């Protein structure tokens, strides 16, 4: 959310993790700590017999006051307290958790190590995978820039001599032989010993595990073929995507702003409103031009020429007055939600919330009135 809002606000969107800044994800750490040792945190169990890692639930189960959960300050405080518990109870893994707080640090780890334990979370379970990263020169996805490693439960030798097409077919099978290390998303990479201790790796002869890892790490051609197959799959996926228009604010990961445009951000924000409008001509990226016009429209509408003002107003009206099921809140969607909540709070005789809904309804009506004749 921060990245998209910075992007829309003509500010550098990657400031939180661009060098030298680093960042990590508390829920990744909590899930990994639990995968290593389930006794590290008390958790509720859901109907599928999986632990619940929602912040409010985790906090309550550790005996913390979570009554004001979901407010920004409280959530930040609770996160810090839970991470402190993990650090105290599992000091052996704490530093390993933090070492992947930047893409470059993460890539250094998997390029260097012969065997790693990768933590992944899906279908409600936190799992440990014993993996061997591909050859150091060919271990990063050619399109997505994520690390690639082979799951060491797999018999690697039949894969080594497969053609690219055969590898592509093999990638569709389960269990998957290839694991993705999302280098820019603070993945959890642990020492090999943790993966060695869990199923199915703990029943595989260790000498066989080391042999497989060596074959993977040293076979440059195999790694090249894997990356070629991944590139072909990614390009086909891109071609088959919907041809519907993608709004500028959704395109942050499809095209990065140039260094030239990025260097103009500070001077654009420091300029007067009239100069801001003039400076928009200096941006090469049309998305930034559009964002700038909307900022001026909201903050200093009198600065805009009338035809530009009306054009922006019509584009906003088209989106918020849409009767379709959109990815954003429309006037119609808001009215429906207000009506649903009004029925609920009427049955509960909650006069305070009913009053708030009336105020909200009036606000939405004022927005509708403002834009419906655009």
N, C-alpha and C positions, 0 to 999 in steps of 0.2 A: 504494500500500500504506500509506504514511504517513497519508494522508487517512482511509482506512477504519479504521485502527487508532485514530486520534485520535477519530473519530466514535464507534466502539464504546466508547472509554474516556471518553466524555463530556468531550471536549476540543475546542476550536475546530479543525476539520479543515483550514482553509485558511491556517494561520499561515505556511506557507512562501512563499506568493505574495500574501497580502493586503497592501495598502498599509501601510507603505512597503516591505515585503519584496518581493524579486524573485527569480526563479529561471529557469534555462535548462536545456536538455538537450544534453549533450555530443555525443550521437550525431547530433542534428540539425545541429550545427555541422560535424561531421566529414563528413557526407554532402553538405552544401551546399558546403563547401570543395572537395571532390572534384568536384562538378558544375561548379564554376567552373574548376578546373584539376586534372585527374587526377594530375598529378605532385606534388601537395602531400603525398600520403601513399603509401607503398608498401602495396599490398594483395594478399591472395591472391585468386584467381579461382575461382569455383565451377564446377560442371558445366554451368551455364547461361550461362557466360561473363560473370557479374556479379561485381563486387567484393564482398568479404566485410568487413562492418563490425563484427563481433563484437570486443569489447574485447581478449580474449586474442590473437586473430589480429592485430589492428591493432598491438598492443603488440610482439608478436614480430617483425612485419615492419618495425617502426621500430628494431629492435635492442635493445628493452627486455627486461628480465628478467620474463617472465610466468609463471614456474614456480609462483608462489603465487596465480595469478589466481583470482577468485571468492571470495576473502576480502574483507571490507568495506574494510579499510585499504589493502590492495594495489590493489583496483579503483579506489579513490578516487585513489590516488597515480598509477596508470597513466593514468587519465583526465586528470588535471592535466598530466602529461607530454606526452600526445598533443595536448592543446589548446595547450600551449606551443609545440609544433612548428608547429601550424597558424598561431598568432599570428606566429611568426617568419617563416614562409615565405609567408604571405598577409596581410601587414599592411593591405593596401588594403581588405579585406572584414571584418576583425576587429570593428571598432566597429559595423558594420552587423549582424553576427551578434547582438551583445549587445543591440541596442536594442529587441528585442521580448520582453524578459524579464518584462513585465507586460501584462495585458490592456489597460489604459488607454493605455500607450505604443504598443502595437500598433495600437489603434483610431485614435489620433492620426495615425499614419503613413498608413494607407490612406484615411482621410478627407481628408487633405491632398494626397496625391500623385495626379497624373493618370495616370501609368503606373508600374507596379512590376514587378519580377521576383520571382516566387514560386517557392520551391523545394519540390518534393514528392517523396516516395519511395514507390514501390510497384512490385510485381512485380520486386523486386530491383534497381531502377534509380533513381538520383537525377537528377531532371529539373528544368530551369528553364523556367518559363512566363512569358511576357510578358503582363501583364494590366492591365486598366483597372478600378479599383474603381467600384462603382455610385455614384449621386448621394450626396453626403455625408449627406443627411438620411434616406436610405433604402438603406443599404448593409450593414445587420446583420440576420441571420436573426431573424425575429420569435419563434421558439421556442428555438433553440439558442444565440442570441447570438453567432454567428460571422460574420465579415466575408464579403462576397460580391463577386466580381470577374469580369469577362468576359475570356475568352481572346482575345487580339487576332489570333490566326490566323483567326478566324471572321469572315465577312462579316456585319457587325452590322446593316446597313440592313434586310434582310428581317425581322429580329427586332423592330424598333422598333414596328411597327404590329400585331404579333400579339396576339390575345386571350389571356386568362389560360389558357384551356384549351389553346390552341395552344402557348403557352410551356411548359406542363407536358409536352406531348407532345415538344417539342423537347429538353427536359432529359433525356429518356430515351435520346436518340441519342448515338452516339459519332462523332468525338471530342466530349467535353462542351464546351459553350460557356461554362459557369459553373464558376468555381473557388471553393473554400471556403478562407477564411483562418481557421484555428482559433486565434482570438485569445488564448485562455487556455492554449495548449499550446506557447508559444514558437516560433511559425512563423518561417521564415527569409524575410525580405523584403529584397531587394537593389535597388540602383539599376537603372533601366531599361536602362542600357547593357549589362548582363550578358545579359539576355534577347535584346537586339538582335543579339548576336553568335552565337547558336546557332540551329540549324534548329528549325522552319521559318521563324522570324522574320527571319533574315538574308537571305532571298531576297524578302521583301516590301518594297515601296517604303516608305521611312520616312514620306513624307508621307501615305500611306494609313493607316499605323499611328497617326499623330497625329490624323488625321481621325476614325478609329474611336474612339479614346480620348475625344476631345472630345464626340462624339455620345453616348457612354455617360455621361460625367460630367455633362453638362448636361441630359439627358433625365430629368426627375424622374418623369414618368408611367410611363416604361418601368421604372424602378427600383421604383416602387410595385407595378407589376404582377408583377415578379419576386418580390418579397417576399410578395405575396398567394398566388402559385402555390406558393411554398415552404411557407407556412403550411398551405395545404390538404393538401399532400403529407405534411407532418409530422403533422397531425391524423389523417389517414387511417391512417398508419402506426401511430400510437398506439392507434387503435381496433382495429386488426387484430392487436395483440400478443396473445400467449398470456395466457389468463386465470388461469394458475397463480399460486399465492401467491408473492409476492416477499418474501424474508426481509428483516428490518429493515436488516441490515448491507449489503444490496445496494441500498438505496434512497437512498443519500447524494445522488445527482444528480437524483432524482425530486422531492424536497422538501427545501428548506433549513430548518434550524432557525431559529426566530424570534429576534429580538434579545433578547426577554425571556428566553427559555430560555438563550441563549448567555451572558447576563449572570450567570446562576446557576451556571455551571460552576465558577468559582474557589471560591465558598463551599461548594459540594457537596464538592469535593475536600478542603477544609480541615476539614470537619466530622468528628465521631466516627462510628463505624459506625452507632450507633443513630440519630444525627441525619441521617446519609445516607439511611437508610430513610424517615425522616419527610419529608425534603426532596424526595423523589421525587414527593410529592403536588403540589409547586409547579410541576413541569414540565407544559406543555401538550402536548408531543409524546410520544405513547405509546412511540415508539421509544426515547427516552431513558430512560423509566421501565423498559422491558425491559432495556436495557443496564445500568442501575444495579442492578437486582435480580440480574443475572448476576454483576456485579462483587462484590457483597456475598456471593453464593453461593460464589464462588471464594475470597474473602479472609477472610470472617467469617460462615460459614454459621450459626453459633449465633445471629446477630442476627435471622435471618428467622423469622417464625412458621412452624410446622410445615407448614401447608397450602400456604404459598407456597414453602417449600423443596422439598416433594414435587412441586409443579407444575413448577418449574424443572427439577428432576432428570428428570422424565418427558419434558419437551420436548427436553432434551439427549439422553436415551436414544433417543428417536424418530429423531433425526438420525444419531447415530453408529452405531446398530445396524441402520440401514437396509440392506436387501439389494439395493437398486436402484443403478443407476449415477448417483451424485450428483455435485454440483459441489465437494464437500469429501471429505476422507478419512474413510472409514467403517472400522469394525473389520474387516469382511469384505475391503475393498480392501487394507487394510494386511497382513492375513494372506496374501493372494494375492501381494502384492509381495515379502513376506519369503520365501515359498516359491520364487518365481522367482529371487531373489538367492541363496538358499541353494544351489540347483542350480548356479548360475554359480560361486560361490566354492568349492563342493565340488569341482567339476571343476578349479579352479585351485589347490586345496589351500591356500586362504588361511585359516589357522586364526584369525587375529586378527579378520577380518571375520565369520567364522562365529560366533565367540564374541559379537561385538557383536549379530548378528542374533538369537541366542538370548536375549540380555538384552532386546532390543527386543520380541521375541515375548512374553516374560514380562510386560513392561510393558503391552502391549496386552491381554493376558489379564486383568491386574488391572483395567484400565479396563472391560473387558467385564463382569467379575464385579461391579464396583461399580454398573453401570447396568442389567444385564439383568433385575433384579427390581423395577425402579422402577414 
